Amino acid sequence: MYNVLWRRYWAMAVDRLVTGLGGVLLSLIWFSPGQLFSETSNLLAPGLPMLLTLVCECVYYSLMESSKYQATLGKMLLGIVVVDWSHEQLSFGQAFVRYLGRILSGFILSLGYIMAIFSDKRLALHDKIAVSYVVHKEKLQLHKIREEVEAKGDLRSGRMTGFNWGD
């Protein structure tokens, strides 16, 4: 259920594309393309797309991972979801803290991401900070069904076999 490491990295690539395009589109609201890409533009222009991309990422990841889908577009595409340690949906606060942890995971040679390789449940630093997992969606659903069945007890012990004919 937790072995989704490569799916996570491909999902991150898709999500970076989505948020990068969002940042550029938002930048075009304030600046013309000529101002954004000219060498003689003021000092604010080059930094604004980066800042807007960062804001886009924060809002995007926080809203999507705390939504009913429990995943960003990249994660949805690859069939993985983000859950808390009880296998439930993240709150917006948890998703926001998880995003801030992603920034921290990227510092110092991306060691926060690399540590997921060596964790048995494939937890990166931001997963540990936000108390979350990234799991296969289908395997999570099977896990929840199994938990429900186990909570009800052994179904076969209370069920009659064959037909219940009245004599």
C-alpha positions, 0 to 999 in steps of 0.5 A: 500500500505504501510502495508508491515512491516512483509514482510520487516523483512522477506526480510531482513532475505533473504538479510542478508543470501545473503550478508553474503554468499557474504562476506564469498565467498569474504573472501575466495579469500584472506584467506584459510578456515583454516586461517579464522576459526583457533584460531591462525590466525592473527588479520586481518582474523576475521575482514575481513569477517565482513568488506567484508560483510559490503561492500557487503551489501552496494553495494548490497542494493545500486545497487539493490534498485536503479535498474529497479527492485527497490528491493533486492532479498528478497524484490522481493521474497516478492513482495515489492519495494522501491520508493521515496516519489513521488513513483518513482525509487530511485537514486543510491545516495538515495539508498546509503544514505538509506543503511547508514541510515540502519546502523544508524537504527540498533544502540541503540537497533534497535529503527530505525527499531522499529519506523516503527511499530508506523508510519502510512506509516511504515517508519523506520528511514532509510526511513525517512533519504532517503525520501523513502517508501517500498510498495506492488509492485502490489498496487503501479502499481494500484496506478500509473494506477489510477493516470494516469486515474485521470490525463486524467480526467473522461474517461466516459465524453468524450466517446460516448456510443453505436454505432456511426452509420452514418445516 
